[in-house]
C-alpha cells in the first residue's frame, strides 16, 4: 500500500503522537452538502450506491469541500441484507423498507450462503475508483453495520424508535435469532475483508441500535458477534467500533483488539476515558444538533471537547451522523476548530 | 390523610424495611388491557383523559386486574401545554400533534400566566373519584412531564426520534428556551401541588427525552428545572424522578431531595447503585420488550433484577412504559414474580 500523505487518522489509531487530532464526520458524504443534493435530485438512492462513479464523487466531496482528514466510502449498511437476498427499498422521506421481513426460523434457514464478493461488486469498484481519485491524500474508511443492527432492519422491516419486533424475535425465538446473526456475521466479515483488500485503510462497524438492549442482552445478541468480526479483521486492518447508546458496554468493548471505539454525545469524555481504561483511542462525540449553534459556540465547544478527550489517542468526530439541515459553514467551522487546536 | 393499607411503595420511598419490594408498571393504566381497549374503542383520547369517571375506571383497572401495589392516575403529560393555551391533538396511530409549535421568543412571551387549578379541573375531579374508588387500598401516583420533555413537544410539534427542532431552538435561541422552560416549570409545580392536595400520595416526573442531550446541555436545559420542581414539592409529597436515558446524570440527580430515581434497562442495577451512591431508592428497570419472553424467562429475569437491586430501597418496575402488545398474563407474571420474591 502506498504511503498516505495525511496520516493523522492512522497515527491516532495506532496511538502515536500527532500534531493535532484528526477529524472527520459520520455521514459526512451526503445530506448537508449542496452538491450532493444536486446529485440526489438526479439519481435514486440505489443508483448513487450502486454506480461506482457516483459513489466515488460523493465520497471525495467532503474531503475537498469541508477539509476532513479521512474519506468514508458512500454506501449503506443495508447492502448486506440485499446481498443475502432480502429485498430493501428506500422510501424517500421515510427511510428503508423491507417488504418481506424475517420472522421465522424457516426464513432464516432459507437465507442462502452467498458469494458477497460477487454480489457486492459495485462496492469494490467504487473503492478502486475512490482510491484513484483520492491519490493517497487521506485514508479511506469502509464500513458495515453490526450484526444486531442489521438484524433489527431485517426483522422489523423498517426503521423504528424501539425495534420491538426485532427484540421480540430475539426473546421469543433465540435460536432463529442466533442463526440469523451468525449468517450476517459471516457475510459481513467476507464483505469487509474484500473492502480492505481493495484499499480501505480503516474499517468501522456501526452498531446503531445496540443502545436499545439491556447490558446482558447486548452481550448475547450484539457484542458477541462484533467480537467475532473484530477478531477476524483486526490483524490486517485497523477496526473502529461505534455503538450508539452503548456506554454500558464500553468497558467490555475496550477488551477487544480494536484500534478505536466511537462514543456518542451522551457521555462525557472523562467518563468515556474512565470506562475504557485510558488506553484506547476514542472517537467522537460532538452532538450533531449542536452544529446548529452559532459558530462561536461551536468553536468553544470543540475546544472543550478536545481538551477533555486529550490530543492523543483521539479522533475528533460527531457523536452520530451529521444532520441534513446543518449549514455547510457550520460543518466547516467544526472541522476548522479541530484543525486549529493547540 | 387516611392510612394506606398496602404501604409497600410508601415504605420503599422512605427507605424503610419491607417484606418484599413494591411493584407497579409505567403506563400500566391502558394499552395492553382488553377492558381498556374496549373503552378506547368508544371514547377518544381526550374524552378518556377529561372525563373523571373514565380516567378513574382506567386508573383502577390494573390494581384489580394485574395486582400492582400502586395506582397511577390515567392522564397525559401534554395537559400542561394545553393549559398554557397551546393546542394539542392526538392523532390515532401517530401520537401527539401540536399544529402551532413554539418557535420564537414572541410566541413564548405570548404564553399567558394561567390558573392551572381552573384549567385542569378535570384532573383533580378524577383524583377525587379515584381516591374514593381505591378506598385506601394502594397509594395513588400523580405525574407530570419534565419541563425539557414538555418543551420538546411544544417546539417540535410532534413526536420525534431526535427532537432536532427542539434542540435547535435551545441552541439557537437559548433565552427564549429558558423563558419557556421557566413558564412550564411554574405551571407544572402549581399543577402537581394541586394533585397532591387532592390526594396523590406520590408524584413522578417523567423526563422522557432527557437522554437526547449531552451531559452539559442536560444540566442547563433539563436538570436545572427538575431541581426547581423537586425543591418546591418534596416537603409535602415524595417525588420520583425518571429520566429515560439519563444514566449520565444519576450522580447529580441523587443529590436532589428525591424519594426515588427511576432508571431504564440500559443500566445494570449494580451501576445504578454505584452512580447514586448506594443511598437512594431506585425504581426500574425491566426491559418492556422482555415481557414478550416466555413466562419462565420473565420469572428468572425478575428474580435476577431484584437480587441485583436488593430488596430494600427498591421499587420493581419496567424501565419504560409497558408496550401495547404485551399479553396480560405476561404482565401478571411480572407482577407475581416480584410478589413471590424471597
Interface residues (C-beta under 8 A of the other chain):
Chain A: X161 X162 X164 X167 X168 X171 X172 X211 X212 X213 X214 X215 X216 X217 X245 X247 X248 X265 X266 X267 X268 X271 X287 X289 X290 X292 X293 X294 X297 X319 X323 X325
Chain B: X161 X162 X164 X167 X168 X171 X172 X211 X212 X213 X214 X215 X216 X217 X245 X247 X248 X265 X266 X267 X268 X271 X287 X289 X290 X292 X293 X294 X297 X319 X323 X325
